[in-house]
Amino acid sequence: AGESRMVVLPIIDLQRCDGCSVCVVSCPVSAVQLINSKARITVPERCTFCEICESYCPRDAIGRPFRIEFA
């Protein structure tokens, strides 16, 4: 049986997002776009889960969840 890869993407709080597009411009892999004036991860396979969109967002609308696994 093959391993299934869990895709983890940044979470965008649409209530906080004001559509400023800083995340769109700063994303090094062009994974983020504005849809209806809100940021969305539109190309999830490109997202490398780096900190750039989260750290540049002036509204703190983007967060990167993480999971701790114990072996």
Backbone as CSV, one residue per row, in Angstrom:
resi,resn,N_x,N_y,N_z,CA_x,CA_y,CA_z,C_x,C_y,C_z
1,ALA,0.851,-1.189,0.000,0.000,0.000,0.000,0.880,1.229,0.000
2,GLY,0.523,2.209,-0.814,1.294,3.450,-0.888,0.923,4.397,0.228
3,GLU,1.843,5.285,0.536,1.587,6.275,1.572,0.747,7.394,0.997
4,SER,-0.225,7.864,1.771,-0.988,9.026,1.335,-0.334,10.260,1.943
5,ARG,-0.168,11.262,1.132,0.478,12.500,1.577,-0.600,13.506,1.950
6,MET,-0.559,13.956,3.190,-1.509,14.953,3.625,-1.034,16.327,3.172
7,VAL,-1.868,17.050,2.471,-1.509,18.383,2.007,-1.928,19.382,3.071
8,VAL,-0.981,20.161,3.534,-1.260,21.189,4.527,-1.034,22.528,3.859
9,LEU,-2.039,23.373,3.901,-1.965,24.684,3.273,-2.188,25.770,4.307
10,PRO,-1.686,26.969,4.034,-1.996,28.088,4.923,-3.510,28.292,5.001
11,ILE,-3.970,28.726,6.154,-5.392,29.014,6.352,-5.575,30.521,6.230
12,ILE,-6.546,30.921,5.417,-6.828,32.334,5.201,-8.143,32.682,5.874
13,ASP,-8.089,33.622,6.799,-9.282,34.093,7.507,-9.950,35.146,6.622
14,LEU,-11.034,34.779,5.961,-11.688,35.674,5.020,-12.342,36.872,5.696
15,GLN,-12.577,36.783,6.991,-13.112,37.933,7.724,-12.045,39.015,7.897
16,ARG,-10.804,38.591,8.052,-9.700,39.537,8.233,-9.134,40.039,6.904
17,CYS,-9.188,39.196,5.877,-8.590,39.537,4.585,-9.323,40.729,3.976
18,ASP,-8.559,41.773,3.613,-9.173,42.945,2.985,-8.828,43.053,1.497
19,GLY,-8.203,42.013,0.952,-7.916,41.995,-0.477,-6.792,42.914,-0.910
20,CYS,-5.858,43.194,-0.014,-4.774,44.134,-0.340,-3.800,43.584,-1.382
21,SER,-3.740,42.275,-1.550,-2.922,41.533,-2.515,-1.433,41.467,-2.188
22,VAL,-1.036,41.834,-0.978,0.367,41.703,-0.579,0.803,40.243,-0.670
23,CYS,-0.051,39.322,-0.263,0.293,37.901,-0.321,0.441,37.422,-1.764
24,VAL,-0.393,37.921,-2.650,-0.333,37.539,-4.057,1.002,37.968,-4.658
25,VAL,1.376,39.194,-4.399,2.618,39.746,-4.945,3.845,39.091,-4.320
26,SER,3.767,38.756,-3.044,4.944,38.235,-2.346,5.126,36.726,-2.469
27,CYS,4.107,35.989,-2.878,4.224,34.526,-2.976,5.250,34.160,-4.049
28,PRO,6.336,33.484,-3.663,7.401,33.179,-4.624,7.024,32.117,-5.658
29,VAL,5.938,31.372,-5.416,5.551,30.313,-6.351,4.198,30.581,-7.018
30,SER,3.665,31.771,-6.825,2.388,32.189,-7.428,1.245,31.220,-7.123
31,ALA,1.156,30.813,-5.868,0.092,29.898,-5.448,-1.142,30.635,-4.946
32,VAL,-1.023,31.952,-4.718,-2.107,32.738,-4.138,-2.664,33.706,-5.183
33,GLN,-3.989,33.808,-5.208,-4.656,34.781,-6.081,-5.813,35.394,-5.311
34,LEU,-6.282,36.532,-5.810,-7.484,37.129,-5.236,-8.693,36.628,-6.015
35,ILE,-9.693,36.171,-5.290,-10.970,35.788,-5.871,-12.037,36.540,-5.092
36,ASN,-12.815,37.321,-5.807,-13.829,38.178,-5.159,-13.209,39.029,-4.055
37,SER,-12.046,39.584,-4.343,-11.318,40.470,-3.425,-10.883,39.799,-2.127
38,LYS,-10.686,38.492,-2.155,-10.187,37.744,-1.001,-9.077,36.812,-1.459
39,ALA,-8.046,36.676,-0.630,-6.921,35.805,-0.960,-7.336,34.347,-0.893
40,ARG,-6.858,33.575,-1.841,-7.122,32.133,-1.883,-5.874,31.411,-2.372
41,ILE,-5.627,30.230,-1.849,-4.564,29.370,-2.374,-5.193,28.666,-3.577
42,THR,-4.907,29.156,-4.765,-5.575,28.629,-5.961,-4.766,27.547,-6.670
43,VAL,-3.485,27.452,-6.350,-2.646,26.408,-6.948,-1.939,25.684,-5.797
44,PRO,-2.687,24.847,-5.066,-2.140,24.223,-3.858,-0.907,23.368,-4.101
45,GLU,-0.791,22.765,-5.266,0.379,21.928,-5.534,1.674,22.743,-5.622
46,ARG,1.569,24.039,-5.822,2.765,24.892,-5.844,3.180,25.358,-4.449
47,CYS,2.239,25.413,-3.528,2.505,25.962,-2.200,3.573,25.138,-1.481
48,THR,4.608,25.820,-1.020,5.697,25.147,-0.305,5.591,25.331,1.207
49,PHE,4.518,25.961,1.671,4.269,26.171,3.093,5.361,27.028,3.733
50,CYS,5.934,27.926,2.934,6.927,28.863,3.468,6.203,29.894,4.338
51,GLU,6.913,30.788,4.939,6.275,31.749,5.851,5.958,33.079,5.203
52,ILE,6.224,33.248,3.924,6.164,34.569,3.306,4.766,35.185,3.336
53,CYS,3.749,34.478,2.884,2.406,35.076,2.871,1.943,35.417,4.286
54,GLU,2.233,34.530,5.215,1.834,34.765,6.602,2.557,35.969,7.197
55,SER,3.846,36.067,6.967,4.610,37.138,7.596,4.381,38.504,6.961
56,TYR,4.015,38.546,5.687,3.791,39.828,5.020,2.360,40.337,5.133
57,CYS,1.414,39.495,5.498,0.015,39.915,5.556,-0.186,40.983,6.637
58,PRO,-0.589,42.197,6.227,-0.749,43.276,7.213,-1.969,43.104,8.117
59,ARG,-2.882,42.211,7.765,-4.099,42.001,8.551,-4.048,40.725,9.383
60,ASP,-2.905,40.037,9.377,-2.784,38.763,10.099,-3.904,37.806,9.720
61,ALA,-4.223,37.783,8.420,-5.316,36.948,7.934,-4.850,35.554,7.503
62,ILE,-3.534,35.343,7.463,-3.013,34.065,6.986,-2.231,33.381,8.099
63,GLY,-2.532,32.133,8.322,-1.826,31.357,9.332,-1.417,30.012,8.755
64,ARG,-0.337,29.475,9.260,0.141,28.166,8.819,-0.017,27.178,9.960
65,PRO,-0.999,26.309,9.868,-1.183,25.311,10.928,-0.085,24.259,10.849
66,PHE,0.180,23.636,11.948,1.126,22.528,11.929,0.608,21.449,12.852
67,ARG,1.137,20.259,12.637,0.694,19.105,13.410,1.914,18.477,14.049
68,ILE,1.787,18.135,15.300,2.880,17.447,16.005,2.527,15.968,16.039
69,GLU,3.472,15.161,15.592,3.274,13.714,15.629,4.320,13.103,16.538
70,PHE,3.883,12.223,17.384,4.798,11.505,18.257,5.059,10.123,17.670
71,ALA,6.306,9.768,17.606,6.669,8.468,17.020,6.463,7.357,18.026
